[in-house]
Amino acid sequence: MLLGLILLLSLFLHIVIPSIFMPLLFLGILSIYIINRQYWAVCMWIMIVVIILQLFSLTPWWQLGLYYFVWSILVYISSIYLDKGWPVQSIIATVSLMIVNLIFNGFNVDYINTSIYTIVNGVGIAIILYIAEKLKLYEQFV
C-alpha cells in the first residue's frame, strides 16, 4: 500500500514538474514490483500510469502503454537471468529506459537531452532500488 502511494505521489510530481531533470520515480517502484514477480500489480500500475499520463499529455495512450510495457518486459527479462541486487537491476533498468526511449523517439533526437533524461532517471531508479533493498521490501513480497 505504501509503495502504491509513493508511486501515485511520484506520478503526480512528474505531472506537476515535467522536466528532464525530474526523475520518473514511479519507474523505480515498478522495478520493485517487477523484480518481486508481482505481475498483476505491474499490469495494474502500468494501466493506471498510462491513463493518468494520457489525461495530462498529448501523447496517445497506446504509445505510452507500449513504452512502459516494453520497458517492463526488458527489466523482467533481466531480473530472470541476472543478479537481483540493486546495482545490477538499476543499471539494466536505466539501459532499458534508454533503449526504449531511442526506439520510440527515433534516433533523430537531441542526444544531450536523452542522456540527461536517462542519467537522472537511472539515479532515481537506483535510489529507489537501494532503499527497497535496505528496507527489505523484497522479502516482504515473498
C-alpha positions in Angstrom: 0.0 0.0 0.0 2.8 2.4 0.8 4.5 1.6 -2.5 1.3 2.4 -4.3 1.0 5.7 -2.5 4.6 6.6 -3.3 4.0 5.6 -6.9 1.0 7.9 -7.2 2.8 10.8 -5.5 5.8 10.4 -7.8 3.4 10.3 -10.8 1.8 13.5 -9.6 5.2 15.1 -9.1 6.1 14.1 -12.7 2.9 15.8 -13.9 3.4 18.9 -11.9 7.1 19.3 -12.8 7.5 17.9 -16.3 11.2 18.2 -16.9 14.1 16.0 -18.0 15.8 17.0 -14.7 12.9 15.5 -12.6 13.3 11.7 -12.3 10.4 9.3 -13.0 10.4 7.8 -9.5 7.4 5.6 -10.4 9.7 3.6 -12.6 11.7 2.6 -9.5 8.5 1.4 -7.8 7.5 -0.5 -10.9 11.0 -2.1 -10.9 10.4 -3.3 -7.3 7.2 -4.9 -8.4 8.8 -6.5 -11.5 11.8 -7.9 -9.5 9.4 -9.4 -7.0 7.4 -11.0 -9.7 4.2 -9.1 -8.8 2.8 -9.3 -12.4 -0.8 -8.3 -11.7 0.4 -5.3 -9.7 2.7 -4.3 -12.5 0.0 -4.6 -15.1 -2.5 -2.7 -12.9 0.0 0.1 -12.2 1.1 0.4 -15.8 -2.5 0.8 -16.8 -3.0 3.5 -14.1 0.1 5.3 -15.1 -0.9 5.3 -18.8 -4.4 6.5 -18.0 -3.2 9.3 -15.7 -0.4 10.4 -18.1 -2.9 10.3 -21.0 -5.1 12.8 -19.2 -2.3 15.3 -18.8 -0.4 14.6 -22.0 -0.8 14.9 -25.8 0.9 11.5 -26.3 -1.5 8.8 -27.4 -2.4 6.2 -24.7 -1.2 3.3 -26.9 2.2 4.9 -27.3 2.5 5.5 -23.5 1.3 1.9 -22.8 3.7 0.4 -25.3 6.6 2.5 -24.0 6.2 1.3 -20.4 5.2 -2.2 -21.4 8.4 -2.7 -23.4 10.4 -1.2 -20.6 8.9 -3.5 -18.1 9.5 -6.6 -20.3 13.2 -5.7 -20.7 13.5 -5.2 -16.9 11.6 -8.5 -16.3 13.9 -10.5 -18.6 17.0 -9.0 -16.9 15.6 -9.9 -13.5 15.2 -13.5 -14.6 18.7 -14.0 -16.0 20.8 -11.6 -14.0 21.5 -10.8 -10.3 18.6 -9.3 -8.5 20.8 -6.8 -6.5 20.0 -3.1 -6.7 23.2 -2.1 -8.6 22.7 -4.6 -11.5 18.9 -4.0 -11.8 19.3 -0.3 -11.7 21.8 -0.4 -14.5 19.7 -2.7 -16.5 16.5 -0.6 -15.9 18.5 2.5 -17.0 19.8 0.9 -20.1 16.3 -0.5 -20.9 14.9 3.0 -20.5 17.5 4.4 -22.9 16.8 1.7 -25.4 13.0 2.2 -25.3 13.4 5.9 -25.4 15.6 5.6 -28.6 13.2 3.1 -30.2 10.1 5.2 -29.6 11.5 8.6 -30.2 13.7 7.6 -33.1 17.4 8.2 -33.5 17.0 11.8 -34.6 16.5 13.1 -31.1 18.7 15.5 -29.1 21.2 13.2 -27.6 22.2 15.6 -24.8 18.6 15.7 -23.5 18.2 12.0 -23.9 21.4 11.4 -22.0 20.3 13.8 -19.2 16.9 12.1 -19.1 18.4 8.7 -18.9 21.0 9.6 -16.2 18.6 11.4 -14.0 16.1 8.6 -14.2 18.8 6.0 -13.7 19.9 7.7 -10.5 16.2 7.9 -9.4 15.7 4.1 -10.1 19.0 3.3 -8.3 18.0 5.3 -5.2 14.5 3.6 -5.1 16.0 0.1 -5.5 18.7 0.8 -2.9 16.1 2.0 -0.4 13.9 -1.1 -1.2 16.9 -3.4 -0.5 17.8 -1.6 2.7 14.2 -1.7 4.0 14.0 -5.4 2.9 10.9 -4.7 0.7 11.9 -7.6 -1.5 11.4 -10.0 1.4 8.0 -8.6 2.3 6.6 -9.6 -1.0 7.6 -13.2 -0.8 
